[in-house]
Amino acid sequence: MNRSVLFIGLGGFIGSVSRYWVQQYFLRFVPVGFPLGTFLVNIVGCLLIGLFLGFFERHTEVSLSWRLFLTTGFCGGFTTFSTFAYESVTLARTSELVLLAMYAAGSLLVGMLAAFLGFWAARFI
């Protein structure tokens, strides 16, 4: 089997399980109507992918397998656009339009800001 596929799969497994743990924590200990766990996972994932991409730009010696493990695998498994879409539809169906607007705009804007911040911060690693 292709080594890169194994690295992506392992990273995806770790990222998905990590996402589940974060979401369960927030569902259990911070019970609010706003999907805070998914929101935070996506923001942290955006920050991480920015950090990784900025780091790889400066450290070209990092292998393709490790790049794929961290970006496509871990970040791809950790962040969850499909869950974001599902929760957005749920907020719309329950007429929580203000929460929907905050969630959608916040995810997009704060996520992009986090990715840029991560890319910038990688210069110092």
Secondary structure, DSSP 8 states (H G I E B T S, - for coil): --HHHHHHHHHHHHHHHHHHHHHHHHHHHS--SS-HHHHHHHHHHHHHHHHHHHHHHH-TTS-HHHHHIIIIIIIHHH--HHHHHHHHHHHHHTT-HHHHHHHHHHHHHHHHHHHHHHHHHGGG-
